[in-house]
Amino acid sequence: MIDLHSHLLPGIDDGAADMNQALEMAAHAVACGTTHMVCTPHLHPGRYNNTKASIALVVAQFAQALAKAGIALQVSAAAEARFDSDLVNLAMEGQLPYLGEWNGRKVLLLEFPHSEIPRHAEKLTAWMLKNNIQPLIAHPERNKGLMGPGNHKRIEPFLAQGCLLQVTAGAVAGHFGSSAQELAERFLLAGQVTILASDAHNMKNRPPNLLPGLEHAAELIGESAARLLVDDNPWRIARSHFAAASAA
């Protein structure tokens, strides 16, 4: 399986605190069937001041540590970019770390505030799409602005534009509460989910394990459709990150 949303890079956001924790999480991911991972630390100016260059440095160190520890996880890195007007400037300057490509567009993992869908957010996503950037909206099922009767429809303008959805595997399995699970199931049954990912942060309550979500998704939409969300679609997006290793 291929995990395109995780916080394993040590010491740069609210994920793994140090290299030992990062390696423990990586070993767990491998034990649960994950073979490739694009690590996505927060890109959130003023809170997590990561940059394309600083993320690249840490993922190189992590890859070396994985090899030394004998952990068979292929890693690369992008970012989980917080919704912000600065994203336009970063895009124009070539400083956004992308997950890969989808239909010729560069894929950006885009995070909205957890409490809401920002007003006029579709203007930014429209700009992105016009400028060859494919928004992949992170964990919409956990956004409080989409919870409650009828509120799920607030995602429809983004879907109509062509935005993609990444749903958290743990939410599908019920690990984030009933409201998040109901939304995740709704998106799955409507065929609106492009990938499932772990959004792993730690071993205690946010581990890098896609299996419970995959199994529950398979019960809802069938095994082959669920597998697309953890194998085929993630690889379609991120294969350029691993092309050299695959050719070797």
N, C-alpha and C positions, 0 to 999 in steps of 0.2 A: 504494500500500500504506500501511497505517497501523500505526505502531510504538508499542506501549504500554508498553515497558520500555526505558529508555535513560538514560544518565548524561552528557548533553551540557551541562547547566547548569554554567557555569564557576565553579570555585573553591569548591564547597561540599561535595564528597565526593571519592571516588577516581576520578572521571571526568575530564572536561576540566579542565585546570589553569587555563586563562584563556580570554578571549573569542576570541582568535585560534584556539586549538585547537577551541573549540566551533563556530566558523564553518567551519573546515576539515571537521569531522565532519558538519556539516549539509549542506554542499555535496556531500559524498560520499554521504550518504543520499539526496539528491535525484537524483544521478546513477544511483543503484541502484534508483530507482523509488518511493521513499517520498515521500508527499505531505503526510502529517500525522503528528505525533509528540506524544505526551504524555510529557514528560520526568519521570523518576521518581528523583530523588536519594534517597539513603539517609536514612531516619528511624530513627536508631539512637542513643538517648540515651547520653551518655558517650563516644561516638565521633564521631558526626556529629550535632551538636545543631541540626538543622534544624527549623523550625516551619512551619506552614501559611502564616504571614505572610511569613517570610523567603524561602520558596520562591517565593511569588507575586511578590515584589519582583524576584528574579533572573530569573524567566521573562519578566517585562515588559521588563527590560533586554535580554534575549536576543532577544526578538521585534523590538525596535527595531533592534538590530544586524543582524538578518537582513534587515529591510526596507532598511536603508541599504546593505547589501552586495548587494542584489538576488538573494538566495537564496530560492527559492520553496518554503519549507517552513513549513507552518502548525504552530505550536507552542502547547502548553498545558502544564500541569504537575500532577502528583499527587505520590506518593512511593512508595518501596519500604520498607514498614514492617517493621522487625525484630520477630520474635516476642518479646513481652515483656508482662508483666502491666500495664505502664503504658498499653498500648493501650486497655484498658477505660476508664481515666480520660480519656484523650485523646478517645475516642469520646463519652463522656458530656458532655465539655466542648465538643464540636463542633470539635475541633482536628485531626481526621484529614483529610488531603488524599486525596480519592477519585478513582479513574480514571473513574467515570461510574456507569452503572446496568445492572443485569441482572435482568430479571423483577421490576422494582420495588424491588430492593435496591441500596444503594450499594456499589460494588465497591472493595475494598481489595486492593492488591497486597501480599501477605504473604510475608515471607522467613523461612524457618527457618534455624537455624545450618547451615553447609555440612557439618558432620561428622555430623549426626544429626537425627532427628525427636524433638523434646523429649518426655519422658514426659508423658502426660496433655494433650498439645497439643490433642487433639480437644475438650477441655472449653472452651478459649478459642474455637475455631472454632464450637462449638455455641452459645456465648453470642453470638457475632457474628451468626450466622444468626437467632437468636431476636430480636435487636435490629436487624433490617433491614440488616445488613451482610453482603455477599457476599464471602467470602474467595476470592481468586484466588491460588493458591499459585505463587510464583515458582520457576522452574527446578528442579522436583523431580528431573529427570533427572541433575542434578549433585550431588545430596545423597548423601554417602557412606553414610548410614544406609539408603538404598534400593538400594545396589549390592550385588552378590553374589547367589548362588543363593537365590531365594525372597523376598529382602528387598523386592522391589517391592510385595509384598502389604501392606506397612505403610502404603501410601497409600490402601488400600481403605476404611478407616473414614472418611476425609475425603471420599472420593468418595460414599460412602453417605449422608453428611450432606447433600451437595449442594455441596461445595466445587468450584471450577473449577481447571484447571491451565494455566499458561503455560509453554511449553517454549521453550528458546533455539534460534533458527534455526541458529546455528553448531554447536550440539551435534548437531542432526539431520544436519548435513553432515560430522560427524566431527572438528570443530575442537577439541573438549574431550576427545578420547580415545575409545577403543572402548567402555568401560563406560558412559559418558554417552550415546554414540550408541545403544547397544543398548537402554538404558532409554527414550530418546526414541522410538525406533522402536516399542518395545513399547506405549507410551502412544498413539502415533499409530494403530497397527494396531487397538488396542482401542477407538478412538473416544473417548478420554478427554481429548484436548487441546482447549481452547477457543480459544487463540490461540498463534501463534508471534510472538516478539519478538526484537530484537537483543541486548538487555542490553549495548549498546555502552558502552565505557569510554574507548577511545582508537583511534587509527588504526593502531597497530602490530599488535596481536593481538586487539583487540576492536572492530572497526569496525562502523558502523551499516549493515550490509548484510544484508537479508533474503533475497536471491536464492538463494544456495547452499542454504539450508535449505528454501526453498519448492520448489526444483527436486527436491531429494531426497525431500521429502514427497510431491510429485506422483507420483514413481515408485512410492511405497509405497501411497498411498491414492487416487491419481487427481488430475487437475488441478483439477476443480471442488471436491472436498473440501479440497484443500490451499489453494485460494484463499479458502475460507471463513475460514481461520485468519489470513490477513493482510489481508483486505478486509472481508468482511461482519461477522464476529464482533467485530473491534476497533471497527468503526464503530458497531455496535449498542451497545457499551459506552460509547464516548467521544463520541458525536455531540453530546451536550449541551455539551461543551467547545468545539465549533466551530460551534454553531448560528448564532451571529450572523454569522460569516464566510460561512457557506453561504447565508444569507438575503440577504446584501449583493449 
